[in-house]
Every structure is written in C-alpha cells, then in structure tokens.
C-alpha cells in the first residue's frame, strides 16, 4: 500500500512537472501585473492602479469568457473575449490623453469607457469601446472628456513719455491742407483718434491719430466746402457716419452727414431762412442729422440757430448792439427754448437762457467784469447761475465766472504765480469747473494750461524740450482727458496742428493660449443596446460624437 502511495506520489510529481502552473495559466486564470492578459479560455484581464503601474499601462485582455482589465494613466482598457465587458481606459494622471476603452465581448458585453484627459493639458479624451460586433446585448462605452486648454498671457504696453508732435503740410500720409490752423476737434486719443483740423486750405481729417490725412475743399466731390478757409469745426461721431460742421470764412456753414463724402453748404442765400452772414467763425451742435440743433457764430449776422439740422435758420442779434452782431465763438447747453447759449462777441459775452429770445450782455463795465469786451472764444460747464463760464479775450487774458456770468476773475500774463503765455487769447477749453478744473488757453505766446481752475498756469511753447509746439501762435485748443495723461490738440498759425500725447512705448507680446482637447468618441452598441455618449471637449474644442445605437431595444 505504501508502495502504491509512493508510486502514485511519484506519478503525480511527474505529471506536475509535465503540466506546470504556468501552462495551466495559459488557458485559465486572471491576468497579473507581470502578465496582464487572462488565460485564453477564461479569466479577466488585469486592471492597473497607481500601486502597480509606474508610467502608462494598458489593461489586460480577457479570455474567451472574461472581461478586459482597466488601463491606467492614459493606458487603453483591455478587450473582452467572447463574453465580457471591455476594460475602461485609464484617466490621464501625468500623461495628456485619456486611454481608449476596451471592446466588449464578441457575443455579449459592454464596451469600456474612455479615460478622461489630464485637466489643463489640452489632451484628448479616450474613445469609448464598442460592444461586440455580434453581441446580442451590449452598450458602447462613453467617450472620455477632453482636457481644458491653457489660457494665454496678455501682452503689456508701457507708454512712452508724453511729448508734442506737430502735423503740417509736409507730414507723411497726405499732410494738412495748410499750416495755418484756426480750430480743432477730436474724437478719442492715440492712434485710433479721429482729428478734425480747420485750416486755411480746407478741412483736414485724420482717422488714425494723425498718421494719414484727407483734406476737404471746395473742389472735393460730393458738393465740397463753401470756402477753403475754415475757421471752426465741430463733429458728432467719427468714421463714415460722422456729422461734420465746418465754419468757413465767407462761404457759409458746410455740413456733411456721412463723414465728409458729401457736403451741403448753408449761406445767407438760402430761400428758407438763411444764415445771418456767410462769414462763420465758430460752430456748435447738439445732435446730428435732420433733428440736430446747430449754432453758428457769424461776423455781422449774429448767432444763427437751426433746429432741423440746417434746413432753416433763425438769426439772433444779442442785445441789439451793432458790435454784438460780430460773433466769433458760440457754445450752448441744451437745445430748443430752454437752451443756454453763450456768444463771444466784439462787444462782450452775451448769454441767453431761453434759446436766443432774450440776451444778457456781460462786459468790462459789469461788477467784477470781463478783462476785455472783445471776446474771441467761449466755453461753459453747466448753465444758469451755477455755470462756470470761460471767456478768451482779444488782449486781456482769460476771464472766468463761477456764477453764470455775474462776477468774473481775469487771468493774464502778469499773474505772479505763473501767468498766461500771452494776454492775447483766441480760444479756451476746460475739463471740469471750480478750483479743480483743468483749463486750456490758446494764446499768442503758446498754450497755457492750468490744473487748478486758473490760479496758476504752465505754458507750452516751441522751446519745450519734449517736442514743443509747431508755433507759439495758438488759435484753438481741444483736449481729451485731464491731468498729466491728457491728449491735447493745439491749432497753431504757421506751425500746423500740435498734439501732446504719449510717444510710442514698449510692447511685450502676450503668449497665445492653447485650445482644449477633443472629447472621445462614444462606442457603438451591439445588436441591441445604446451607443456611448461622446466626451465633452475642452474649451474651443469639439465634443466627441455619440456612438451608434441599435434600432432595437431590449425588453
């Protein structure tokens, strides 16, 4: 008996040697980390985890009867055999893309889900696995989600120092119509600004901050100006839809409602209520088009007002004094019968608070009156008794009233704490009112600027080290903003148009961002089942397409 046992034991040992465990494992058994595929006949593929996978690992394939294992860190899921589910693709951990899901069993089983891409990597999500081609029942795996894109970094621009640049007839890009500039208006600042310059050689317009110029004259197509000697300009808007008002010397008021392409000129000869005089020195408007209220300062015809864009005019003689028919500048707050109109005349500053019907004239004879009765330019902030009014006089500086004209303070070249460049002033503009206002005075001794309402002044001339004016004879001024970063436009005689602004600076380009990754495609269903959903794409990328579903449903 013992011998039999011994023999049997010996026989079993021989058989074990002939059929080792590794040989059995080839046919039956689950996969391992070292050998991830299952046995050929039966077993599940090995699923990797962080503990068993160092980099990227594909899940093991299942046996004929068995499911595929899951991939790790972008590894693909293993395929099932005849019956079983495909393994899931691994979500990206350090890799960019998600792994694809494994295929479901050929006869039965679901496809594995695709892995998600790494967040912020722009990687693509893995595709969902298909159900088996002959699978009676089986759903496709869902596609993995794409990774989000990486944002770009914005570029930075450091503006250059503030300096003066003068534009003349010799400037590249067309140049001005004349170096004698009497008025200026601008919309915006910098390289995108639209600038309107009233010159004695036509109206010059730049739509790119002065780089290029187009000059409109009497010979321009579309009607042209009434005269080439333009003494004042105002505009509403910019570009091809802008309404432009050009005050001409002896040619009336020319108006374009399409940025200068076509012009209509209004004169004393208009049959339906013309201008008071054809010598127009200044213009202001509220609105544009056929409903605009337009105010024209005429020499000899008073203030002409149109409430329908220029079609008809009513002329007012402020105060009935002959000198007050000689109007050199006009400004208004509002329109219609409640408008406040300020008229700079040869015999004082006339103010109407009812749209022109009644006028009050302010002169040197008033209590704390004007510096001079000959007023060339006017600007105001507000209306009524609280308005701040600025008057540029012929030879006695700038007079300022902070109570609507009742009392005046006059600033001249003789001011002890930084006076004007000259007492001969031709234009004035201001941002704000009271002691914090920034006031710009166009003088025959340069451009004088006060940042404290007129108490002290700084004058810019041709001698400035930061570029300097084109000429010290300044006829008009306009500004965008206030303080040290304001853009200032100075109309000079003989020196063209001088613009104070930041010089070209240093630009550091930004870095472009990257779009997100695409979502994975959903797997297709079997004979009966639902296709997998496509994964969501990262920003600026595509979502994955849905897998194809079966036309049949499981009951």
TORLUMGU-630840 format. One record per residue (C-alpha): x, z, y. Coordinates in steps of 0.25 Angstrom, whole numbers, padded with zeros to 4 digits, always signed. Each point is the difference from the previous one (the first is absolute). Example, Ala and Ser with C-alpha at 12.3 -4.5 7.8 and 13.67 -1.06 7.14 Angstrom:
REM residues 2
+0049+0031-0018;+0006-0002+0014;
END
This chain:
REM residues 555
+0000+0000+0000;+0011+0004+0009;+0007-0014-0003;-0013-0007+0003;-0001+0007+0013;+0015-0003+0003;-0002-0014-0004;-0012-0001+0009;+0007+0006+0011;+0011-0010-0002;-0009-0011+0000;-0007+0004+0013;+0013+0002+0007;+0003-0015-0004;-0013-0005+0005;+0002+0008+0013;+0013-0006+0002;-0006-0014-0003;-0012+0003+0009;+0006+0007+0012;-0008+0006+0011;+0004-0011+0010;-0005-0010-0010;-0014+0006+0000;+0001+0002+0015;+0000-0016+0001;-0014-0001-0005;-0007+0013+0003;+0003+0010+0012;+0000+0002+0014;+0011-0004+0009;+0010+0009+0006;+0009+0000+0012;+0011-0006-0008;-0009-0010-0007;-0012-0002+0009;-0008-0010-0009;-0009+0006-0010;+0000-0004-0015;-0004-0015-0003;-0013+0005-0007;-0004+0012+0007;+0004+0009+0011;+0000+0002+0015;+0011-0005+0010;+0008+0011+0007;-0004+0004+0014;+0011+0003+0009;+0000+0011+0010;+0010+0006+0010;+0006+0008-0011;+0003-0012-0009;+0003-0011+0010;+0012-0001+0009;-0003-0013+0008;-0011-0009-0004;-0006+0000-0014;-0010-0009-0007;-0010+0006-0008;+0001-0002-0015;-0009-0010-0007;-0010+0005-0010;-0002-0004-0015;-0011-0009-0005;-0008+0012+0000;+0004+0008+0013;+0001+0000+0015;+0012-0003+0009;+0008+0010+0007;+0000+0003+0015;+0012-0005+0008;+0007+0008+0010;+0005-0003+0015;-0004-0014+0000;+0001-0003-0015;-0011-0008-0007;-0010+0006-0009;+0002-0003-0015;-0010-0010-0007;-0009+0004-0010;-0001-0007-0014;-0013-0004-0006;-0008+0012+0004;+0004+0010+0011;+0002+0001+0015;+0011-0006+0008;+0009+0010+0007;+0000+0003+0015;+0010-0006+0009;+0009+0011+0006;-0002+0004+0014;+0012-0003+0008;+0008+0013+0003;+0013-0006+0005;-0002-0015-0003;-0008-0008+0010;-0010-0007-0010;-0010+0006-0009;+0000-0004-0015;-0010-0009-0006;-0010+0005-0010;+0001-0003-0014;-0009-0009-0008;-0012+0006-0008;-0001-0002-0015;-0003-0015-0004;-0012+0005-0007;-0005+0012+0008;+0006+0008+0011;+0001+0001+0015;+0012-0005+0009;+0009+0010+0006;-0001+0003+0015;+0011-0006+0009;+0009+0010+0007;+0000+0003+0015;+0011-0005+0009;+0009+0010+0007;-0006+0005+0013;+0006-0006+0012;+0009-0010-0009;-0008-0013+0003;+0000-0001-0016;-0011-0007-0008;-0009+0008-0009;+0000-0004-0015;-0010-0009-0006;-0010+0006-0009;+0001-0003-0014;-0010-0010-0007;-0009+0004-0011;+0003-0006-0013;-0003-0015-0001;-0009+0001-0012;-0005+0014+0004;-0014+0003-0002;+0000+0011+0009;+0010+0003+0011;+0002+0001+0014;+0011-0005+0009;+0009+0010+0006;+0000+0002+0015;+0011-0005+0009;+0009+0009+0007;+0000+0002+0015;+0011-0006+0008;+0009+0008+0008;-0002+0002+0015;+0009-0008+0010;+0011+0006+0008;-0003+0001+0015;+0009-0007+0010;+0007+0006+0012;-0004-0004+0014;+0011-0006+0009;+0004+0007+0012;+0003-0005+0014;+0008+0007+0011;-0004-0006+0013;+0012-0004+0009;+0002+0006+0014;-0010-0002+0011;+0005-0012+0009;-0005-0011+0009;-0002-0014-0004;-0003-0011+0011;-0007-0013-0004;+0002-0012+0009;-0002-0015+0001;+0013-0001-0008;-0004+0009-0011;-0001-0006-0014;-0013-0003-0006;-0006-0007+0012;+0003+0010+0011;-0009+0004+0012;-0006-0010+0009;+0007+0005+0012;+0010+0012+0002;-0010+0005+0011;-0010+0009-0007;-0011+0006+0008;-0008+0007-0011;+0001+0004-0014;-0009+0005-0011;+0002+0003-0015;-0007+0004-0013;+0009+0008-0008;+0015+0002+0000;+0012-0004-0008;+0002-0013-0008;-0015-0002-0002;-0005+0002+0014;-0007-0010+0008;+0005-0002+0014;-0007-0007+0012;+0009-0003+0012;-0005-0005+0013;+0010-0009+0006;+0001-0010+0011;+0002-0011-0011;-0012+0003-0008;-0005+0011-0010;+0010+0003-0010;-0004+0006-0013;+0008+0006-0012;-0007+0004-0013;+0013+0006-0006;+0005+0010+0010;+0008-0011+0009;+0007-0008-0011;-0008-0012+0003;-0009-0004+0012;-0011-0010+0003;-0002-0003+0015;-0014-0005+0004;-0001-0008+0013;-0009-0010+0007;+0004-0011-0010;-0003+0008-0012;-0010-0006-0010;-0014+0006+0000;-0002+0000+0015;+0013+0007+0004;+0001+0011+0011;-0006-0002+0014;+0015+0001+0006;+0013+0003-0006;+0003+0011+0010;-0006+0012-0008;+0000+0013+0008;-0007+0009-0010;-0004+0001-0015;-0009+0008-0009;-0004-0002-0014;-0009+0006-0011;+0006-0002-0014;+0011-0009-0005;+0001-0012-0008;-0009-0012-0001;-0012+0009+0003;+0005+0007+0013;-0007-0002+0013;+0010-0002+0011;-0002+0001+0015;+0010-0007+0009;-0001+0003+0015;+0006-0013+0007;+0005-0002+0014;-0009-0010+0007;-0006-0005-0014;-0011+0011-0003;-0001+0008-0012;+0003-0007-0013;-0006+0006-0013;+0003-0003-0015;-0009+0006-0011;+0009-0006-0011;+0014+0005+0003;+0004-0011+0009;-0005-0012-0007;-0010-0003+0010;-0003+0004+0014;-0011+0001+0010;+0003+0002+0015;-0009+0006+0010;+0001-0002+0015;-0008+0000+0013;-0005-0014-0004;-0009+0006-0012;-0014-0004+0003;-0006+0012-0007;+0007+0011+0009;+0015-0002+0001;+0011+0008+0003;+0002+0006+0014;+0014-0007+0002;+0008-0009-0009;+0013+0009+0003;-0001+0010-0011;+0010+0011-0001;-0005+0009-0010;-0010+0001-0012;-0006+0010-0009;-0011-0001-0010;-0009+0009-0009;-0003-0007-0013;+0002-0015-0003;-0009-0012-0002;-0013-0003+0007;-0004+0015+0001;+0014+0004+0007;+0000+0006+0014;+0011-0006+0007;+0006+0005+0013;+0009-0010+0009;+0008+0004+0012;+0000-0011+0010;+0007-0002+0013;-0010-0003+0011;-0013+0001-0009;+0000+0015-0004;-0003+0005-0014;-0007-0010-0009;-0008+0005-0012;-0006-0007-0012;-0008+0007-0010;-0002-0012-0009;+0015-0004-0003;+0002-0008+0012;-0012-0009+0000;-0006+0006+0013;+0007+0008+0011;-0004+0010+0011;+0011+0003+0011;+0001+0013+0007;+0006+0002+0013;+0005+0015-0001;-0005+0007+0013;-0003-0012+0008;+0014+0000+0006;+0007-0013+0001;+0013+0005-0006;-0007+0006-0012;-0004-0014-0004;+0015-0002-0003;+0001+0006-0014;+0013+0001-0007;-0004+0008-0012;-0012+0005-0008;-0003+0010-0011;-0013+0005-0005;-0006+0011-0009;-0013-0005-0007;-0009-0012+0003;-0013-0002+0007;-0007+0008+0011;+0007+0013-0004;+0014-0006+0000;+0011+0006+0008;+0008-0011+0007;+0014+0002+0007;+0004-0011+0009;+0014+0000+0006;-0002-0007+0014;+0008-0003+0012;-0007+0011+0008;-0001+0011-0010;-0004+0004-0014;-0015-0003-0002;-0008+0007-0011;-0014-0003-0004;-0008+0009-0010;-0012-0009-0002;+0006-0013-0005;+0003-0005+0014;-0012+0002+0008;+0006+0011+0009;+0014+0003+0003;+0009+0011+0006;+0013-0004+0006;+0012+0009-0001;+0011-0001+0011;+0011+0007+0007;-0010+0006+0009;-0006+0008-0011;+0003+0014-0001;+0013+0000-0009;-0002-0015+0000;+0008-0012-0006;+0014-0003+0003;-0004-0013+0006;-0013-0008+0002;+0006-0013-0007;-0002+0003-0015;+0005-0010-0010;-0003+0006-0013;-0010+0011-0006;-0002+0007-0013;-0009+0012-0003;-0003+0010-0011;-0015+0003+0000;-0010-0001+0011;-0007+0008+0010;+0005+0013+0007;+0009+0004-0012;+0007-0014-0001;+0015-0001+0001;+0003-0013+0009;+0013-0006+0002;+0003-0010+0012;+0012-0009+0002;+0002-0002+0015;+0007-0011+0007;+0011+0008+0006;-0003+0015-0002;+0002+0003-0014;-0011+0004-0011;-0012+0009+0005;-0007+0008-0011;-0013+0007+0001;-0005+0010-0011;-0014+0002+0006;-0005-0014+0001;+0006-0004+0013;-0004+0012+0009;+0015+0004+0001;+0013-0007-0002;+0014+0003-0003;+0010-0011+0003;+0014-0001-0007;+0011-0008+0007;+0014-0003-0001;+0003+0012+0009;-0005+0010-0011;+0011+0010-0001;-0002+0002-0015;+0003-0014-0005;-0009-0010+0008;-0004-0014-0002;+0009-0012-0001;-0006-0005+0013;-0012+0003+0009;-0005-0015-0002;-0008+0001-0012;-0008-0011-0006;-0007+0005-0013;-0003+0014-0007;-0004+0004-0014;-0002+0014-0006;-0002+0006-0013;-0008+0013+0002;-0003+0008+0012;+0004+0013+0007;+0014+0006-0001;+0003-0005-0014;-0003-0015+0003;+0010-0011-0002;+0000-0009+0013;+0007-0014+0001;+0002-0005+0014;+0004-0015+0002;+0009+0001+0012;+0010-0010+0008;+0011+0010-0004;-0002+0000-0015;-0010+0006-0010;-0003+0015+0003;-0006+0009-0011;-0005+0014+0002;-0004+0008-0013;-0006+0012+0009;-0010-0007+0008;+0009-0004+0011;+0008+0012+0003;+0013-0006-0004;+0004-0014-0003;+0010-0008-0008;+0003-0014+0005;+0005-0011-0009;+0008-0012+0006;+0009-0011-0003;+0011+0009+0000;-0005+0009-0012;+0010+0001-0012;-0011-0002-0010;-0002-0015+0003;-0006+0001+0014;-0011-0007+0006;+0000-0015+0003;-0002+0002+0015;-0002+0012+0008;-0013-0006+0007;-0011+0004-0009;-0014-0005+0002;-0008+0006-0011;+0001+0009-0012;-0007+0004-0013;+0004+0010-0011;-0004+0003-0014;+0001+0015-0002;+0007+0010+0008;+0013+0009-0001;+0013-0005-0005;-0005-0009-0010;-0010-0008+0009;+0001-0015+0000;+0001-0004+0015;-0003-0014+0005;+0005-0003+0014;-0003-0013+0008;+0012-0004+0009;+0002-0010+0010;+0012-0009-0003;+0004+0008-0013;-0012-0004-0009;-0007+0011-0009;+0008+0012-0003;-0005+0008-0012;+0005+0014-0003;-0001+0004-0015;+0008+0003-0012;+0011-0009-0004;+0001-0005-0015;+0003+0011-0009;+0006+0002-0014;-0009-0003-0011;+0002+0005-0014;-0009-0007-0010;-0008+0007-0010;+0000-0001-0015;-0011-0007-0007;-0008+0007-0010;-0003-0004-0014;-0013-0003-0006;-0006+0008-0011;+0001-0005-0014;-0011-0007-0007;-0010+0007-0009;+0001-0003-0015;-0010-0009-0007;-0011+0006-0009;+0001-0003-0014;-0010-0009-0007;-0011+0005-0009;-0002-0003-0015;-0013-0007-0006;-0008+0012+0005;+0005+0008+0012;+0004+0001+0014;+0012-0006+0007;+0009+0010+0007;+0000+0002+0015;+0011-0006+0008;+0009+0010+0007;+0000+0002+0015;+0010-0007+0008;+0009+0007+0010;-0002-0002+0015;+0001-0015+0004;+0000-0004-0015;-0010-0005-0011;-0009+0008-0009;+0002-0003-0014;-0011-0009-0007;-0010+0006-0009;+0001-0003-0015;-0010-0010-0006;-0012+0008-0006;-0007-0005-0013;-0014-0006+0002;-0005+0010-0010;-0003+0014+0001;+0002+0011-0011;-0014+0006-0005;
END
